[in-house]
Amino acid sequence: MTSVSRAIRDALLTGDKTAKVFTARKVARDWRLGRLDFTFDCAMPERPEWPSELDLRLPRDMPRRGKGGSEKGRLALWHALAHIEFVAIDLALDMAGRFGESMGQVFVSEFLSVAADEAMHFALLERKLDSLDSHYGALPAHDGLWSAAQDTAHDVAARLAIVPMVLEARGLDVTPATLERVRAQGDENGAKILQRILDDEIRHVAYGSKHFHAVCVARGENPPESWRKLVKMHFSGGLKPPFNDSARSAAGLSRDFYAGIA
C-alpha cells in the first residue's frame, strides 16, 4: 500500500494546474477510503511544483490591479483569487505531509479535506477566468504566500498560527465585502463562488484553531499568548481591521487572540 506521505509528495510535485487539482482530490479520496497507509517514509519538498508559465514576482513588484469595476480590474481580481486558492492546495497538502506523523490521523484527514476544498475552489475560479476569455497564468502572481510555509516549516504551532489563523482568517474579513461588490456589479455567478469559498474557509480556520489549541495544551502554553508571540515572530504584514468577528468566532478565533496586536 502506498504511504500517505508518498502520495502527498507526488501531489506537491505535480506542476500542471489541472493535474494538481485532480491529484490533490485523489489523495484526499484515497485517504478517506483507506487506500493509503499512515506511514511517513519520505520528506516533503522545500517548494512544490507550479505551472512553468506562471510569472512569479515579489509582492512589491506586482502591478496595480486598477479599479475593481473595470474589465482589467475584474480580471485581476479573479486571477489573484485563483492564485491564492492554487497555492492553498499545496499549503494544505504540506501541512498534512510535514506534520501528520506527529499530529495524528485526524489531523491528516482534516487537512487533506482542506486540500480537496482548495482544489475545488481553484477549479471554480479557473472556470470563471475561462468565461472572461482568460486563464490562470495570464497575469503575474506574487510569490509571498509560500514564504509563510518556508518560514514555519520547523514548527507545527507556527504553521497553524500563520497559515490558517492569519492568512486564511484574513479571507474571512475581506471576502464578504468583495462578494457584495461583485454582486452589485450583477455577477451572481461570481458571488456564488465567493460564498462557497467563504463558507469553506470558516471550517478551514476552525481546523487550524482546534489543532493549535491542542498543541498549546500539550506544551503547557496559553493559546492566545502563544499565538501572538508566533505572529510577531513569523508574520511581518501586520493585522489590520476591520475584522469579521462573527466568522472568526465561528472558526474558534476569538477577539482575545488578535485584538491586542491589531
C-alpha positions as a printed Julia matrix, in Angstrom:
262×3 Matrix{Float64}:
   0.0    0.0     0.0
   1.27   3.48   -0.88
   2.16   5.67    2.08
   0.17   8.84    2.6
   3.41  10.84    2.66
   4.42   9.49   -0.76
   1.02  10.35   -2.23
   1.16  13.86   -0.76
   4.71  14.43   -2.02
   3.69  13.33   -5.52
   0.8   15.81   -5.45
   3.08  18.62   -4.28
   5.47  17.88   -7.13
   2.69  17.96   -9.75
   3.16  21.24  -11.6
   0.37  21.22  -14.17
  -2.59  23.15  -12.78
  -5.29  20.72  -13.92
  -3.3   17.69  -12.82
  -2.66  19.34   -9.43
  -6.43  19.67   -8.88
  -7.14  16.05   -9.77
  -4.15  14.69   -7.85
  -4.96  16.62   -4.66
  -8.57  15.47   -4.72
  -7.45  11.87   -5.42
  -5.09  11.89   -2.43
  -7.91  13.08   -0.17
 -10.32  10.48   -1.58
  -7.82   7.62   -1.37
  -7.01   8.51    2.23
 -10.69   8.7     3.14
 -11.3    5.29    1.56
  -8.38   3.63    3.37
  -6.21   3.19    0.3
  -3.17   4.96    1.78
  -1.05   3.75    4.67
  -0.45   6.02    7.67
   3.33   6.0     7.26
   5.77   8.83    6.58
   8.65   7.42    4.6
   9.62  10.46    2.52
  10.24  14.13    3.18
   8.17  16.95    1.81
   9.85  19.13   -0.86
  11.07  22.59    0.06
   8.87  24.02   -2.69
   6.02  22.49   -4.66
   5.92  22.46   -8.44
   3.76  25.12  -10.09
   2.95  25.84  -13.75
   6.12  26.76  -15.61
   4.42  29.68  -17.37
   3.49  31.37  -14.08
   5.15  34.8   -13.79
   6.01  34.94  -10.08
   7.02  38.27   -8.57
   7.69  39.72   -5.16
   4.59  41.37   -3.71
   6.17  44.83   -4.06
   6.75  44.21   -7.78
   3.15  43.31   -8.57
   1.3   45.66  -10.95
  -1.62  47.59   -9.5
  -4.96  45.92  -10.1
  -6.79  49.0   -11.28
 -10.34  49.87  -10.4
 -12.45  46.88   -9.42
 -15.32  47.87  -11.72
 -13.22  47.94  -14.89
 -12.69  44.9   -17.07
  -8.99  44.95  -16.22
  -9.75  45.26  -12.51
 -12.24  42.38  -12.52
  -9.83  40.12  -14.38
  -7.02  40.97  -11.95
  -9.3   40.19   -9.01
 -10.28  36.74  -10.27
  -6.69  35.91  -11.22
  -5.44  36.93   -7.77
  -8.12  34.8    -6.1
  -7.24  31.85   -8.33
  -3.59  32.15   -7.33
  -4.45  32.25   -3.64
  -6.56  29.11   -3.94
  -3.95  27.32   -6.07
  -1.21  27.94   -3.51
  -3.65  26.96   -0.75
  -3.84  23.46   -2.26
  -0.13  22.99   -1.59
  -0.25  24.7     1.81
  -2.84  22.16    2.97
  -1.01  19.21    1.41
   2.26  20.26    3.02
   0.54  20.71    6.38
  -0.69  17.1     6.28
   2.53  15.65    4.9
   5.02  17.6     7.02
   3.29  17.39   10.4
   0.86  14.49   10.08
   3.09  11.85   11.63
   3.32  13.7    14.94
  -0.21  15.17   14.86
  -2.14  12.01   14.01
  -4.7   10.65   11.59
  -7.48  13.14   12.32
  -5.07  15.98   11.51
  -4.17  14.32    8.21
  -7.83  13.71    7.37
  -8.83  17.3     8.04
  -6.03  18.97    6.13
  -6.36  16.62    3.16
 -10.03  17.59    3.09
  -8.88  21.24    3.07
  -6.61  20.47    0.1
  -9.57  18.95   -1.75
 -11.69  22.02   -0.98
  -8.98  24.37   -2.22
  -8.63  22.32   -5.4
 -12.37  22.66   -5.99
 -12.19  26.41   -5.31
  -9.38  26.77   -7.82
 -11.32  24.81  -10.43
 -14.31  27.14   -9.98
 -12.08  30.2   -10.32
 -10.27  28.78  -13.35
 -13.68  28.25  -14.97
 -14.54  31.86  -14.08
 -11.36  33.08  -15.77
 -12.23  30.99  -18.83
 -15.62  32.73  -19.02
 -13.68  36.02  -19.13
 -11.53  34.7   -22.02
  -8.53  34.36  -19.73
  -6.75  31.68  -17.72
  -4.59  31.15  -14.65
  -1.1   32.31  -15.57
  -2.27  35.09  -17.88
  -1.24  37.69  -15.29
   1.7   37.91  -12.87
   1.24  36.37   -9.42
   3.01  37.2    -6.18
   5.36  34.71   -4.56
   4.78  35.75   -0.96
   2.32  33.07    0.09
   4.69  30.12    0.02
   7.25  32.01    2.09
   4.86  31.57    5.04
   5.25  27.81    4.66
   9.03  28.01    4.41
   9.28  30.27    7.46
   7.22  27.87    9.6
   8.42  24.5     8.3
  10.16  23.79   11.62
   7.15  24.02   13.94
   3.53  22.9    13.59
   2.34  25.56   16.04
   3.94  28.31   13.98
   2.48  26.89   10.76
  -1.02  26.68   12.27
  -0.72  30.17   13.73
   0.25  31.79   10.43
  -1.47  29.84    7.65
  -4.99  29.03    8.84
  -5.16  31.53   11.72
  -3.73  34.58    9.93
  -3.74  34.1     6.15
  -7.0   32.17    5.83
  -8.63  34.14    8.62
  -7.9   37.31    6.63
 -10.07  35.84    3.9
 -12.95  35.77    6.38
 -12.5   39.54    6.8
 -12.22  40.65    3.18
 -14.37  38.16    1.25
 -17.81  39.47    2.36
 -17.08  42.97    1.03
 -15.68  41.54   -2.21
 -18.75  39.33   -2.55
 -21.1   42.29   -2.17
 -19.11  44.35   -4.67
 -19.23  41.51   -7.2
 -22.96  41.06   -6.64
 -23.53  44.81   -7.07
 -21.85  44.5   -10.49
 -24.52  41.98  -11.47
 -22.18  38.99  -11.31
 -24.3   36.47   -9.41
 -22.15  33.55  -10.56
 -19.07  35.22   -9.08
 -20.95  35.95   -5.85
 -21.91  32.27   -5.52
 -18.27  31.22   -5.96
 -17.15  33.64   -3.25
 -19.91  32.5    -0.9
 -18.82  28.88   -1.32
 -15.21  29.83   -0.61
 -16.2   31.85    2.47
 -18.31  29.02    3.9
 -15.47  26.52    3.46
 -12.8   28.85    4.82
 -14.62  29.13    8.15
 -14.19  25.39    8.55
 -10.55  25.56    7.46
  -9.72  28.22   10.05
 -11.59  26.15   12.63
  -9.35  23.13   11.9
  -6.28  25.3    12.38
  -7.61  26.81   15.6
  -8.59  23.42   17.03
  -5.19  21.84   16.43
  -3.34  24.97   17.57
  -5.2   24.83   20.88
  -4.33  21.12   21.21
  -0.62  21.78   20.6
  -0.62  24.61   23.15
  -2.32  22.43   25.76
   0.22  19.66   25.15
   3.06  22.17   25.57
   1.53  23.81   28.63
   1.15  27.15   26.84
  -1.64  29.74   26.82
  -3.12  29.66   23.27
  -3.76  33.41   22.75
  -0.38  34.37   24.22
   1.44  31.73   22.18
  -0.37  32.78   19.01
   0.51  36.44   19.47
   4.15  35.55   20.06
   4.32  33.4    16.93
   2.59  36.02   14.8
   5.12  38.64   15.9
   7.95  36.24   15.05
   6.72  34.97   11.69
   4.29  37.46   10.17
   5.53  40.88    9.12
   2.42  42.12    7.37
   0.58  43.29   10.46
  -3.04  42.56   11.34
  -5.33  45.34   10.22
  -9.03  45.83   10.98
 -11.84  45.62   10.17
 -12.27  42.03   11.33
 -15.18  39.72   10.64
 -15.64  38.93   14.33
 -18.65  36.64   13.84
 -16.92  34.46   11.24
 -13.7   34.4    13.26
 -15.61  33.42   16.38
 -17.39  30.64   14.47
 -13.94  29.38   13.5
 -12.71  29.37   17.11
 -10.64  32.54   16.77
 -11.96  34.84   19.48
 -11.05  38.51   19.86
  -8.69  37.82   22.76
  -6.3   36.37   20.17
  -5.96  39.28   17.78
  -7.35  42.43   19.42
  -4.12  43.19   21.27
  -1.83  43.13   18.23
  -4.1   44.57   15.53
